[in-house]
Amino acid sequence: MRKFLFVPLFLAFIGAACDESDIEKVAQSLNTAIRTVEGIQSTVISAQRAGSISKPNANAIVGMTVEVARGIGIANGVTRNFTELPEGGKIQVLEILMPVMDGIERSLDELGIIENPELKAAVELGFRTTLGLMQTAQAILEVNDANDP
Amino acid sequence: MPTTLENITAGMNLINIAIPGITSLIVTLQNGKKVDLVGLLADTDKRVANTVTTGEAFLAEPDPSEPE
């Protein structure tokens, strides 16, 4: 059976420099997240081409990747507008991250449509990695919110 | 002159990925960390656009199992 390889990039992010500014950490999270989503999309499309997943089910998952990618894009755009994240900027990024994370959690609930266990595991790992990256960005922003006078 | 050479050396050490264009090099010399952030944000934008475009194109494809 064809193997569906998916490399989690979250561990690479953990090894990144610990003395970056808030904005750089958030930007790094978003960049690693979109790379992860790219991998999910590519894996599912390849699986559909190989006949391992039906077109309707592949469409459902690819649709999720498009929505998550759009959310990451919006958060990236907000992040770009600040050299340092001021109070308002942090709130804006948090407000964008929350729906993206909710969307990912809904996607995880719907993965039962994937019958191939290896594909399902690969896609689930990808979405969980992306969710973890979003939660990391959220934690960075919330900790610094708490530390602000 | 020695200060300029030191800056150039420091800038070159910061460039550990391919950043094309003399404009990017100048930005590196002035603020090494900043160009990394700019490149990172731009890379994310590019990947987002590609993911959305690829996904939408796939969604527009007909189901091959359905009769024509």
Backbone of each chain as ProteinMPNN parsed JSONL, in Angstrom:
{"seq_chain_A": "MRKFLFVPLFLAFIGAACDESDIEKVAQSLNTAIRTVEGIQSTVISAQRAGSISKPNANAIVGMTVEVARGIGIANGVTRNFTELPEGGKIQVLEILMPVMDGIERSLDELGIIENPELKAAVELGFRTTLGLMQTAQAILEVNDANDP", "coords_chain_A": {"N_chain_A": [[0.854, -1.199, 0.0], [0.452, 2.167, -0.78], [2.434, 4.576, 0.851], [1.588, 7.341, 2.866], [3.333, 10.018, 3.358], [4.049, 12.341, 5.867], [5.543, 15.069, 7.188], [5.854, 16.382, 10.32], [6.176, 19.771, 11.059], [6.23, 21.11, 13.347], [8.016, 20.454, 15.388], [10.379, 21.495, 14.413], [9.9, 24.194, 14.675], [9.871, 24.476, 17.457], [12.525, 24.33, 18.031], [13.467, 26.771, 17.313], [14.979, 30.063, 17.674], [14.885, 31.454, 20.952], [14.817, 34.063, 21.658], [13.449, 35.832, 20.063], [11.433, 38.578, 18.936], [7.978, 39.247, 19.856], [6.455, 39.564, 17.503], [7.996, 38.286, 15.584], [7.922, 35.663, 16.477], [5.218, 35.069, 16.222], [4.953, 35.419, 13.47], [6.639, 33.383, 12.593], [5.263, 31.14, 13.548], [2.945, 31.299, 11.968], [4.037, 30.96, 9.418], [5.123, 28.378, 9.534], [2.769, 27.033, 10.011], [1.285, 27.403, 7.609], [2.893, 26.002, 5.864], [2.483, 23.468, 6.823], [-0.235, 23.131, 6.301], [-0.161, 23.238, 3.529], [1.09, 20.823, 3.062], [-0.863, 19.013, 3.948], [-2.901, 19.486, 2.07], [-1.616, 18.803, -0.336], [-1.096, 16.102, 0.131], [-3.698, 15.013, 0.313], [-4.772, 15.604, -2.22], [-3.04, 14.144, -3.865], [-3.706, 11.598, -2.929], [-6.349, 11.387, -3.787], [-5.972, 11.403, -6.535], [-4.717, 9.0, -6.793], [-6.72, 7.336, -6.245], [-7.344, 6.658, -3.656], [-9.045, 7.991, -2.041], [-12.329, 9.299, -2.201], [-13.59, 11.709, -4.602], [-15.575, 13.582, -3.626], [-15.106, 13.408, -0.815], [-12.417, 14.135, -0.719], [-12.694, 16.704, -1.668], [-14.014, 17.868, 0.499], [-12.024, 17.94, 2.484], [-9.961, 19.36, 1.213], [-11.301, 21.727, 0.874], [-11.399, 22.536, 3.541], [-8.676, 23.037, 3.971], [-8.303, 25.229, 2.323], [-9.882, 27.174, 3.59], [-8.586, 27.371, 6.102], [-6.081, 28.217, 5.231], [-6.738, 30.738, 4.192], [-7.449, 32.04, 6.572], [-4.98, 32.034, 7.899], [-3.607, 33.667, 6.148], [-4.909, 36.135, 6.501], [-4.313, 36.683, 9.19], [-1.559, 36.878, 8.92], [-1.364, 39.165, 7.384], [-2.268, 41.123, 9.165], [-0.282, 40.934, 11.094], [1.907, 41.816, 9.646], [1.564, 44.549, 9.568], [2.627, 45.683, 11.796], [5.526, 46.758, 13.509], [6.266, 46.274, 16.03], [4.114, 44.476, 18.122], [1.447, 46.269, 19.128], [-0.999, 46.877, 21.751], [-3.612, 46.823, 20.534], [-3.008, 45.534, 18.153], [-2.277, 42.958, 18.977], [-4.702, 42.006, 19.941], [-6.194, 42.01, 17.594], [-4.862, 40.028, 16.079], [-5.295, 37.814, 17.731], [-8.087, 37.625, 17.564], [-8.363, 36.816, 14.977], [-6.991, 34.416, 14.922], [-8.548, 32.76, 16.567], [-11.062, 31.938, 15.204], [-9.847, 30.506, 13.145], [-8.634, 28.422, 14.537], [-10.935, 27.26, 15.618], [-12.094, 26.368, 13.257], [-10.231, 24.458, 12.46], [-10.53, 22.586, 14.505], [-13.141, 21.769, 13.992], [-12.688, 20.588, 11.546], [-11.115, 18.432, 12.313], [-13.053, 16.928, 13.622], [-14.471, 16.006, 11.49], [-13.019, 14.158, 10.13], [-13.699, 11.546, 9.918], [-14.692, 10.862, 7.487], [-12.665, 9.918, 5.953], [-11.557, 6.944, 4.792], [-9.237, 5.47, 4.439], [-6.813, 4.416, 6.62], [-4.112, 5.234, 6.937], [-3.932, 7.594, 5.466], [-5.841, 9.074, 6.829], [-4.6, 9.289, 9.329], [-2.342, 10.787, 8.617], [-3.452, 13.206, 7.697], [-4.827, 13.99, 10.0], [-2.696, 14.341, 11.783], [-1.445, 16.474, 10.529], [-3.396, 18.559, 10.723], [-3.583, 18.736, 13.515], [-1.008, 19.53, 14.139], [-0.986, 22.04, 12.927], [-2.969, 23.277, 14.465], [-1.683, 23.242, 16.934], [0.397, 25.037, 16.414], [-1.018, 27.392, 16.032], [-2.067, 27.663, 18.59], [0.26, 28.064, 20.0], [1.059, 30.568, 19.02], [-1.099, 32.021, 20.019], [-0.696, 31.714, 22.768], [1.71, 33.081, 23.13], [0.909, 35.691, 22.582], [-1.05, 36.082, 24.558], [0.363, 35.779, 26.954], [2.054, 37.957, 26.845], [0.17, 39.938, 26.879], [-0.699, 39.704, 29.495], [1.552, 40.528, 30.832], [1.802, 43.137, 30.189], [1.745, 46.468, 31.402]], "CA_chain_A": [[0.0, 0.0, 0.0], [1.246, 3.39, -0.87], [2.565, 5.265, 2.12], [1.361, 8.78, 2.827], [4.325, 10.586, 4.253], [3.766, 13.709, 6.284], [6.546, 15.431, 8.164], [5.416, 17.49, 11.17], [7.166, 20.83, 11.13], [6.096, 21.77, 14.635], [9.222, 20.249, 16.167], [11.379, 22.427, 13.907], [9.617, 25.499, 15.244], [10.234, 24.456, 18.866], [13.962, 24.528, 18.121], [13.841, 28.11, 16.854], [15.567, 30.938, 18.687], [13.919, 31.795, 21.993], [14.889, 35.455, 22.04], [12.842, 36.659, 19.023], [10.353, 39.417, 19.414], [6.642, 38.651, 19.721], [5.989, 39.549, 16.123], [8.744, 37.276, 14.845], [7.426, 34.357, 16.898], [3.909, 34.868, 15.601], [5.188, 35.257, 12.029], [7.205, 32.045, 12.394], [4.157, 30.187, 13.731], [2.065, 31.342, 10.8], [4.745, 30.407, 8.272], [5.179, 26.925, 9.691], [1.396, 26.531, 9.888], [0.862, 27.33, 6.207], [3.653, 24.899, 5.255], [1.799, 22.252, 7.247], [-1.502, 23.058, 5.553], [0.24, 22.886, 2.159], [1.356, 19.39, 3.065], [-2.149, 18.304, 4.038], [-3.591, 19.621, 0.78], [-0.885, 18.016, -1.332], [-1.298, 14.683, 0.456], [-5.078, 14.611, -0.018], [-4.933, 15.646, -3.677], [-2.323, 12.972, -4.388], [-4.471, 10.404, -2.578], [-7.519, 11.32, -4.668], [-5.484, 11.033, -7.879], [-4.36, 7.586, -6.741], [-7.937, 6.566, -6.016], [-7.421, 6.229, -2.263], [-10.115, 8.742, -1.398], [-13.273, 9.742, -3.217], [-13.527, 13.143, -4.921], [-16.348, 14.391, -2.664], [-14.427, 13.463, 0.48], [-11.219, 14.94, -0.921], [-13.156, 18.098, -1.761], [-14.326, 18.354, 1.845], [-10.787, 18.239, 3.206], [-9.276, 20.447, 0.511], [-12.044, 22.933, 1.233], [-10.935, 22.938, 4.872], [-7.324, 23.62, 3.859], [-8.442, 26.561, 1.726], [-10.389, 28.073, 4.642], [-7.52, 27.584, 7.09], [-5.053, 29.029, 4.571], [-7.233, 32.131, 4.142], [-7.328, 32.588, 7.921], [-3.554, 32.289, 8.146], [-3.253, 34.82, 5.33], [-5.428, 37.352, 7.138], [-3.501, 36.904, 10.391], [-0.248, 37.303, 8.447], [-1.493, 40.545, 6.946], [-2.339, 41.973, 10.36], [1.041, 40.881, 11.719], [2.828, 42.603, 8.835], [1.346, 45.985, 9.747], [3.209, 46.17, 13.041], [6.937, 46.442, 13.745], [6.087, 45.604, 17.317], [2.677, 44.343, 18.268], [0.852, 47.065, 20.2], [-2.136, 46.22, 22.388], [-4.661, 46.606, 19.545], [-2.541, 44.557, 17.177], [-2.354, 41.618, 19.559], [-6.113, 41.618, 19.996], [-6.618, 41.705, 16.226], [-4.333, 38.729, 15.663], [-6.01, 36.797, 18.515], [-9.444, 37.488, 17.028], [-8.278, 36.088, 13.713], [-6.539, 33.056, 15.202], [-9.598, 31.952, 17.208], [-11.902, 31.238, 14.229], [-9.035, 29.536, 12.394], [-8.505, 27.247, 15.4], [-12.255, 26.602, 15.661], [-12.253, 25.677, 11.975], [-9.38, 23.267, 12.47], [-11.155, 21.605, 15.395], [-14.294, 21.194, 13.258], [-12.121, 19.714, 10.52], [-10.708, 17.197, 12.978], [-14.264, 16.17, 13.914], [-15.058, 15.484, 10.252], [-12.072, 13.292, 9.434], [-14.246, 10.206, 9.785], [-15.018, 10.573, 6.085], [-11.501, 9.298, 5.323], [-11.565, 5.528, 5.143], [-7.871, 4.958, 4.471], [-6.285, 4.766, 7.946], [-2.833, 5.96, 6.859], [-4.241, 8.962, 5.016], [-6.536, 9.743, 7.923], [-3.595, 9.613, 10.348], [-1.485, 11.865, 8.104], [-4.221, 14.46, 7.678], [-5.101, 14.361, 11.392], [-1.447, 14.868, 12.334], [-1.224, 17.794, 9.941], [-4.298, 19.539, 11.323], [-3.224, 18.909, 14.931], [0.214, 20.336, 14.142], [-1.386, 23.415, 12.619], [-3.673, 23.768, 15.646], [-0.658, 23.49, 17.947], [1.113, 26.256, 16.054], [-1.916, 28.517, 16.315], [-2.154, 27.79, 20.051], [1.534, 28.654, 20.417], [0.976, 31.999, 18.731], [-2.068, 32.575, 20.95], [-0.084, 31.747, 24.093], [2.696, 34.164, 23.112], [0.188, 36.96, 22.643], [-1.764, 36.213, 25.83], [1.35, 35.976, 28.019], [2.523, 39.326, 26.786], [-0.946, 40.756, 27.322], [-0.728, 39.658, 30.956], [2.725, 41.215, 31.339], [1.739, 44.566, 29.888], [1.229, 47.244, 32.54]], "C_chain_A": [[0.884, 1.241, 0.0], [1.251, 4.113, 0.473], [2.288, 6.752, 1.931], [2.285, 9.396, 3.858], [3.973, 12.015, 4.59], [4.724, 14.085, 7.409], [6.058, 16.572, 9.023], [6.518, 18.522, 11.329], [7.161, 21.52, 12.49], [7.377, 21.647, 15.454], [10.333, 21.204, 15.716], [11.169, 23.802, 14.514], [10.056, 25.562, 16.697], [11.721, 24.764, 19.025], [14.417, 25.919, 17.717], [14.34, 28.963, 18.014], [14.528, 31.382, 19.699], [13.913, 33.271, 22.31], [14.318, 36.36, 20.951], [11.743, 37.502, 19.641], [9.021, 38.682, 19.22], [6.244, 38.496, 18.264], [6.719, 38.486, 15.312], [8.265, 35.874, 15.214], [6.091, 34.055, 16.245], [4.078, 34.625, 14.1], [5.747, 33.865, 11.73], [6.129, 30.976, 12.542], [3.278, 30.129, 12.49], [2.735, 30.719, 9.58], [4.823, 28.889, 8.347], [3.79, 26.313, 9.545], [0.989, 26.399, 8.423], [1.636, 26.231, 5.477], [2.992, 23.573, 5.601], [0.51, 22.062, 6.456], [-1.234, 22.7, 4.088], [0.444, 21.38, 2.06], [0.085, 18.566, 3.123], [-2.835, 18.31, 2.676], [-2.936, 18.74, -0.278], [-1.105, 16.523, -1.124], [-2.679, 14.212, 0.018], [-5.29, 14.601, -1.529], [-4.244, 14.449, -4.316], [-3.102, 11.684, -4.12], [-5.696, 10.265, -3.478], [-7.111, 10.898, -6.072], [-5.178, 9.536, -7.929], [-5.579, 6.696, -6.471], [-8.126, 6.108, -4.583], [-8.524, 6.94, -1.485], [-11.035, 9.265, -2.486], [-13.139, 11.244, -3.441], [-14.356, 13.965, -3.94], [-15.668, 14.517, -1.301], [-13.142, 14.282, 0.382], [-11.593, 16.413, -0.996], [-13.415, 18.672, -0.375], [-13.06, 18.76, 2.583], [-10.027, 19.376, 2.539], [-9.986, 21.773, 0.789], [-11.63, 23.451, 2.602], [-9.554, 23.606, 4.779], [-7.393, 25.014, 3.255], [-8.922, 27.562, 2.779], [-9.312, 28.39, 5.663], [-6.428, 28.471, 6.497], [-5.484, 30.492, 4.52], [-7.108, 32.791, 5.516], [-5.885, 32.929, 8.269], [-3.115, 33.526, 7.371], [-3.701, 36.134, 5.955], [-4.6, 37.688, 8.382], [-2.11, 37.407, 10.005], [-0.268, 38.766, 8.025], [-1.551, 41.513, 8.12], [-0.967, 42.052, 11.013], [2.022, 41.779, 10.971], [2.727, 44.091, 9.153], [1.975, 46.544, 11.013], [4.688, 45.804, 13.12], [7.057, 45.803, 15.119], [4.579, 45.534, 17.525], [2.162, 45.191, 19.423], [-0.393, 46.346, 20.727], [-3.227, 45.873, 21.372], [-4.285, 45.538, 18.534], [-2.624, 43.142, 17.697], [-3.798, 41.124, 19.565], [-6.612, 41.242, 18.604], [-6.138, 40.321, 15.8], [-5.041, 37.611, 16.419], [-7.397, 36.546, 17.94], [-9.455, 36.726, 15.716], [-7.885, 34.638, 13.967], [-7.665, 32.18, 15.736], [-10.5, 31.25, 16.2], [-11.117, 30.208, 13.406], [-8.903, 28.257, 13.224], [-9.83, 26.511, 15.52], [-12.492, 25.793, 14.395], [-11.442, 24.397, 11.918], [-9.994, 22.191, 13.356], [-12.376, 20.971, 14.741], [-13.793, 20.227, 12.197], [-11.72, 18.377, 11.134], [-11.924, 16.314, 13.277], [-14.814, 15.477, 12.668], [-14.148, 14.509, 9.525], [-12.551, 11.853, 9.325], [-14.602, 9.839, 8.349], [-13.856, 9.897, 5.371], [-11.438, 7.843, 5.766], [-10.148, 4.958, 5.26], [-7.204, 5.365, 5.79], [-4.974, 5.546, 7.906], [-3.063, 7.412, 6.448], [-4.894, 9.744, 6.145], [-5.544, 10.179, 8.993], [-2.723, 10.785, 9.898], [-2.214, 13.206, 8.141], [-4.496, 14.932, 9.108], [-3.851, 14.962, 12.033], [-1.186, 16.279, 11.818], [-2.104, 18.857, 10.57], [-3.952, 19.773, 12.788], [-1.951, 19.736, 15.061], [-0.119, 21.801, 13.898], [-2.083, 24.033, 13.82], [-2.68, 24.107, 16.75], [0.106, 24.775, 17.678], [0.261, 27.491, 16.335], [-2.015, 28.75, 17.824], [-0.867, 28.386, 20.614], [1.516, 30.152, 20.198], [0.027, 32.687, 19.71], [-1.441, 32.732, 22.328], [0.933, 32.884, 24.191], [1.989, 35.498, 23.299], [-0.484, 37.145, 23.993], [-0.799, 36.425, 26.984], [1.807, 37.415, 28.026], [1.425, 40.314, 27.113], [-0.946, 40.859, 28.837], [0.418, 40.459, 31.544], [2.692, 42.713, 31.091], [1.162, 45.316, 31.086], [-0.132, 47.833, 32.235]], "O_chain_A": [[1.902, 1.324, 0.686], [0.222, 4.244, 1.137], [2.712, 7.346, 0.94], [2.053, 9.309, 5.063], [3.64, 12.808, 3.71], [4.704, 13.466, 8.473], [5.857, 17.667, 8.498], [7.649, 18.193, 11.687], [7.98, 22.399, 12.755], [7.786, 22.592, 16.128], [11.129, 21.666, 16.533], [12.131, 24.501, 14.833], [10.563, 26.593, 17.139], [12.137, 25.373, 20.011], [15.608, 26.224, 17.767], [14.145, 28.626, 19.181], [13.389, 31.661, 19.324], [13.112, 33.721, 23.129], [14.657, 37.542, 20.906], [11.203, 37.192, 20.703], [8.938, 37.662, 18.535], [5.763, 37.444, 17.842], [6.121, 37.851, 14.444], [8.208, 34.993, 14.355], [5.85, 32.943, 15.773], [3.435, 33.745, 13.527], [5.375, 33.242, 10.735], [6.081, 30.022, 11.766], [2.913, 29.051, 12.02], [2.083, 30.03, 8.796], [4.616, 28.198, 7.35], [3.645, 25.209, 9.02], [0.408, 25.385, 8.036], [1.098, 25.596, 4.57], [2.944, 22.661, 4.775], [0.207, 20.96, 5.999], [-1.994, 21.946, 3.481], [0.022, 20.746, 1.093], [-0.041, 17.55, 2.439], [-3.291, 17.274, 2.192], [-3.613, 18.026, -1.017], [-1.279, 15.772, -2.084], [-2.818, 13.143, -0.576], [-5.921, 13.687, -2.06], [-4.803, 13.811, -5.209], [-3.156, 10.793, -4.968], [-6.044, 9.158, -3.888], [-7.816, 10.128, -6.724], [-5.354, 8.887, -8.961], [-5.48, 5.469, -6.469], [-8.976, 5.26, -4.312], [-8.884, 6.519, -0.385], [-10.578, 9.633, -3.569], [-12.637, 11.965, -2.578], [-13.862, 14.983, -3.455], [-15.652, 15.593, -0.703], [-12.816, 15.038, 1.296], [-10.893, 17.267, -0.453], [-13.078, 19.824, -0.102], [-13.024, 19.804, 3.234], [-9.506, 20.259, 3.22], [-9.342, 22.813, 0.922], [-11.522, 24.66, 2.807], [-9.303, 24.618, 5.433], [-6.619, 25.892, 3.637], [-8.414, 28.681, 2.844], [-9.141, 29.546, 6.05], [-5.91, 29.363, 7.168], [-4.678, 31.386, 4.778], [-6.713, 33.952, 5.62], [-5.604, 33.973, 8.856], [-2.342, 34.339, 7.877], [-2.967, 37.123, 5.943], [-4.233, 38.843, 8.596], [-1.548, 38.264, 10.685], [0.681, 39.511, 8.272], [-0.957, 42.591, 8.077], [-0.542, 43.126, 11.439], [2.868, 42.426, 11.586], [3.712, 44.818, 9.02], [1.874, 47.741, 11.282], [5.063, 44.668, 12.832], [7.864, 44.896, 15.328], [3.855, 46.451, 17.136], [2.414, 44.866, 20.583], [-0.786, 45.312, 20.188], [-3.713, 44.743, 21.355], [-5.121, 44.74, 18.11], [-2.994, 42.225, 16.964], [-4.074, 39.97, 19.236], [-7.36, 40.277, 18.446], [-6.9, 39.537, 15.235], [-5.36, 36.575, 15.836], [-7.835, 35.401, 17.836], [-10.44, 36.068, 15.38], [-8.389, 33.731, 13.304], [-7.742, 30.997, 15.406], [-10.695, 30.041, 16.327], [-11.656, 29.171, 13.019], [-9.038, 27.151, 12.7], [-9.859, 25.28, 15.524], [-13.018, 24.681, 14.442], [-11.899, 23.379, 11.397], [-9.981, 21.013, 13.001], [-12.624, 19.777, 14.911], [-14.392, 19.175, 11.971], [-11.957, 17.32, 10.548], [-11.834, 15.089, 13.195], [-15.534, 14.484, 12.771], [-14.467, 14.075, 8.418], [-11.884, 11.024, 8.705], [-14.789, 8.666, 8.025], [-14.043, 9.351, 4.284], [-11.288, 7.544, 6.951], [-9.892, 4.075, 6.078], [-7.048, 6.559, 6.047], [-4.745, 6.419, 8.743], [-2.468, 8.333, 7.008], [-4.563, 10.903, 6.395], [-5.626, 11.295, 9.506], [-2.401, 11.669, 10.693], [-1.653, 14.216, 8.567], [-4.41, 16.125, 9.398], [-3.932, 15.968, 12.738], [-0.763, 17.161, 12.565], [-1.624, 19.937, 10.914], [-4.023, 20.909, 13.257], [-1.822, 20.547, 15.979], [0.399, 22.689, 14.576], [-1.822, 25.186, 14.162], [-2.812, 25.13, 17.422], [0.426, 25.519, 18.605], [0.762, 28.508, 16.815], [-2.044, 29.892, 18.282], [-0.901, 29.129, 21.596], [1.908, 30.921, 21.076], [0.301, 33.792, 20.178], [-1.625, 33.757, 22.985], [1.01, 33.568, 25.211], [2.428, 36.335, 24.087], [-0.492, 38.255, 24.526], [-1.108, 37.177, 27.908], [1.935, 38.029, 29.086], [1.707, 41.418, 27.579], [-1.159, 41.931, 29.403], [0.288, 41.014, 32.635], [3.449, 43.47, 31.698], [0.206, 44.857, 31.71], [-0.713, 48.515, 33.08]]}, "seq_chain_B": "MPTTLENITAGMNLINIAIPGITSLIVTLQNGKKVDLVGLLADTDKRVANTVTTGEAFLAEPDPSEPE", "coords_chain_B": {"N_chain_B": [[36.336, 52.953, 7.286], [37.087, 50.334, 8.261], [34.845, 49.881, 9.919], [32.785, 49.766, 8.043], [33.531, 47.447, 6.647], [33.292, 45.612, 8.714], [30.548, 45.709, 9.13], [29.643, 44.753, 6.687], [30.599, 42.144, 6.771], [29.203, 41.182, 9.0], [26.651, 41.402, 7.999], [26.744, 39.596, 5.849], [27.07, 37.234, 7.247], [24.569, 36.969, 8.345], [23.037, 36.335, 6.226], [21.9, 33.497, 5.481], [20.238, 32.237, 3.873], [19.001, 32.231, 0.5], [18.665, 35.423, -0.597], [17.545, 37.281, -2.959], [18.676, 40.159, -4.853], [19.95, 43.478, -4.643], [18.744, 45.346, -3.056], [17.653, 43.981, -0.876], [20.03, 43.206, 0.346], [21.082, 45.602, 1.214], [19.163, 46.291, 3.106], [19.642, 44.292, 4.928], [22.193, 44.972, 5.898], [21.609, 47.26, 7.282], [19.739, 46.543, 9.198], [19.781, 43.606, 10.381], [17.978, 41.678, 11.487], [15.49, 42.506, 10.613], [15.107, 42.03, 7.836], [14.787, 39.301, 7.743], [12.265, 38.947, 8.872], [10.646, 40.291, 7.06], [11.023, 38.727, 4.773], [9.991, 36.327, 5.719], [7.261, 36.884, 6.234], [6.501, 37.518, 3.623], [6.964, 35.084, 2.375], [5.055, 33.499, 3.632], [2.7, 34.727, 2.698], [2.925, 34.123, -0.027], [2.756, 31.344, 0.003], [0.216, 31.0, 1.099], [-1.389, 32.095, -0.943], [-0.817, 30.287, -2.987], [-1.775, 27.897, -1.898], [-4.505, 28.441, -1.667], [-5.199, 28.93, -4.361], [-4.48, 26.491, -5.607], [-6.134, 24.742, -4.191], [-8.706, 25.717, -4.815], [-8.754, 25.276, -7.555], [-8.661, 22.501, -7.619], [-11.087, 21.908, -6.372], [-12.814, 22.756, -8.303], [-12.639, 20.868, -10.229], [-14.294, 18.236, -12.007], [-16.076, 15.392, -10.625], [-14.538, 12.408, -11.193], [-15.768, 9.947, -11.089], [-18.412, 10.232, -11.638], [-20.999, 9.817, -14.081], [-20.774, 11.176, -17.379]], "CA_chain_B": [[36.408, 51.799, 6.373], [36.98, 49.068, 9.011], [33.473, 49.729, 10.383], [31.983, 49.315, 6.903], [33.861, 46.047, 6.386], [32.694, 44.806, 9.785], [29.112, 45.627, 8.874], [29.425, 43.866, 5.542], [30.83, 40.777, 7.243], [28.069, 40.814, 9.85], [25.488, 41.225, 7.123], [26.903, 38.346, 5.099], [26.841, 36.116, 8.157], [23.133, 36.847, 8.589], [22.378, 35.813, 5.03], [22.135, 32.06, 5.371], [19.333, 31.736, 2.845], [19.128, 33.041, -0.717], [17.821, 36.614, -0.636], [17.992, 37.939, -4.192], [18.481, 41.594, -5.019], [20.813, 44.355, -3.864], [17.92, 46.06, -2.088], [17.578, 43.149, 0.324], [21.337, 43.214, 0.997], [21.201, 46.882, 1.908], [18.318, 46.215, 4.29], [20.334, 43.429, 5.874], [23.282, 45.695, 6.529], [21.095, 48.272, 8.193], [19.0, 45.897, 10.284], [19.827, 42.199, 10.001], [16.803, 40.89, 11.866], [14.277, 42.955, 9.946], [14.908, 41.418, 6.53], [14.282, 37.955, 7.947], [10.835, 39.038, 9.128], [10.009, 40.665, 5.798], [11.032, 37.536, 3.919], [9.101, 35.331, 6.308], [5.88, 37.307, 5.977], [6.264, 37.394, 2.182], [6.895, 33.655, 2.066], [3.741, 33.03, 4.089], [1.71, 35.228, 1.739], [3.059, 33.36, -1.273], [2.254, 29.98, 0.241], [-1.242, 31.106, 1.271], [-1.971, 32.284, -2.277], [-0.666, 29.038, -3.73], [-2.67, 26.905, -1.307], [-5.879, 28.803, -2.028], [-5.354, 28.731, -5.81], [-4.437, 25.052, -5.888], [-7.33, 24.151, -3.608], [-9.893, 26.114, -5.587], [-8.68, 24.587, -8.852], [-9.034, 21.108, -7.368], [-12.52, 21.864, -6.068], [-13.557, 23.012, -9.54], [-12.559, 19.701, -11.11], [-15.465, 17.362, -11.877], [-15.875, 14.089, -10.0], [-14.294, 11.461, -12.288], [-16.593, 8.742, -10.954], [-19.78, 10.532, -12.066], [-21.162, 9.657, -15.536], [-20.875, 12.445, -18.113]], "C_chain_B": [[36.308, 50.487, 7.145], [35.547, 48.838, 9.495], [32.584, 49.214, 9.26], [32.24, 47.846, 6.606], [33.258, 45.138, 7.452], [31.201, 44.636, 9.563], [28.797, 44.676, 7.732], [29.577, 42.406, 5.975], [29.661, 40.295, 8.094], [26.822, 40.557, 9.008], [25.567, 39.92, 6.36], [26.659, 37.137, 6.0], [25.359, 35.886, 8.417], [22.412, 36.232, 7.395], [22.711, 34.328, 4.905], [21.106, 31.403, 4.464], [19.462, 32.662, 1.644], [18.163, 34.207, -0.67], [18.255, 37.417, -1.861], [17.816, 39.441, -4.148], [19.363, 42.424, -4.122], [20.02, 45.103, -2.812], [17.834, 45.293, -0.78], [18.899, 43.182, 1.07], [21.51, 44.495, 1.794], [20.371, 46.863, 3.176], [18.989, 45.356, 5.349], [21.429, 44.183, 6.608], [22.77, 46.693, 7.542], [20.41, 47.656, 9.398], [18.851, 44.419, 9.939], [18.584, 41.429, 10.331], [15.608, 41.262, 11.011], [14.058, 42.248, 8.62], [14.413, 39.997, 6.668], [12.774, 37.974, 8.142], [10.096, 39.368, 7.839], [9.918, 39.455, 4.878], [10.067, 36.477, 4.398], [7.644, 35.655, 6.013], [5.545, 37.141, 4.488], [6.134, 35.931, 1.774], [5.546, 33.083, 2.473], [2.65, 33.461, 3.112], [1.726, 34.4, 0.457], [2.462, 31.965, -1.115], [0.74, 29.976, 0.436], [-1.905, 31.206, -0.101], [-1.926, 30.984, -3.07], [-1.633, 27.975, -3.218], [-4.122, 27.178, -1.702], [-6.124, 28.523, -3.516], [-5.411, 27.255, -6.162], [-5.71, 24.368, -5.389], [-8.573, 24.469, -4.424], [-9.909, 25.422, -6.95], [-9.1, 23.124, -8.699], [-10.538, 20.98, -7.139], [-13.359, 22.042, -7.333], [-13.529, 21.823, -10.49], [-13.799, 18.825, -10.929], [-15.082, 16.045, -11.196], [-15.704, 13.055, -11.109], [-15.177, 10.221, -12.226], [-18.014, 8.967, -11.443], [-19.885, 10.373, -13.581], [-21.333, 11.013, -16.21], [-22.228, 12.587, -18.812]], "O_chain_B": [[35.541, 49.606, 6.755], [35.078, 47.7, 9.481], [31.739, 48.344, 9.474], [31.309, 47.083, 6.347], [32.777, 44.045, 7.154], [30.652, 43.556, 9.779], [27.838, 43.906, 7.781], [28.783, 41.547, 5.591], [29.186, 39.169, 7.945], [26.051, 39.632, 9.266], [24.568, 39.211, 6.233], [26.103, 36.132, 5.557], [24.934, 34.76, 8.675], [21.32, 35.681, 7.531], [23.707, 33.963, 4.281], [21.092, 30.183, 4.299], [19.985, 33.77, 1.772], [16.951, 33.998, -0.7], [19.236, 38.157, -1.796], [16.913, 39.945, -3.481], [19.512, 42.104, -2.943], [20.569, 45.463, -1.771], [17.93, 45.88, 0.298], [18.907, 43.187, 2.301], [22.023, 44.477, 2.913], [20.812, 47.358, 4.213], [18.911, 45.661, 6.539], [21.572, 44.039, 7.822], [23.424, 46.946, 8.554], [20.493, 48.193, 10.503], [17.891, 44.03, 9.274], [18.156, 40.594, 9.535], [14.782, 40.4, 10.71], [12.923, 41.893, 8.303], [13.686, 39.517, 5.798], [12.075, 37.101, 7.627], [9.044, 38.794, 7.556], [8.874, 39.189, 4.281], [9.406, 35.811, 3.601], [6.884, 34.785, 5.588], [4.457, 36.687, 4.133], [5.303, 35.58, 0.937], [4.962, 32.278, 1.748], [1.785, 32.667, 2.742], [0.679, 34.027, -0.071], [1.753, 31.476, -1.994], [0.059, 29.054, -0.01], [-2.864, 30.49, -0.387], [-2.891, 30.628, -3.745], [-2.235, 27.243, -4.003], [-4.87, 26.257, -2.029], [-7.147, 27.944, -3.879], [-6.279, 26.818, -6.918], [-6.287, 23.525, -6.077], [-9.393, 23.59, -4.69], [-10.97, 25.029, -7.436], [-9.806, 22.58, -9.548], [-11.179, 20.06, -7.649], [-14.479, 21.538, -7.42], [-14.302, 21.771, -11.446], [-14.299, 18.689, -9.813], [-13.918, 15.643, -11.196], [-16.63, 12.841, -11.892], [-15.314, 9.516, -13.226], [-18.754, 8.005, -11.647], [-18.961, 10.752, -14.3], [-21.976, 11.902, -15.654], [-22.478, 13.595, -19.474]]}, "name": "protein", "num_of_chains": 2, "seq": "MRKFLFVPLFLAFIGAACDESDIEKVAQSLNTAIRTVEGIQSTVISAQRAGSISKPNANAIVGMTVEVARGIGIANGVTRNFTELPEGGKIQVLEILMPVMDGIERSLDELGIIENPELKAAVELGFRTTLGLMQTAQAILEVNDANDPMPTTLENITAGMNLINIAIPGITSLIVTLQNGKKVDLVGLLADTDKRVANTVTTGEAFLAEPDPSEPE"}
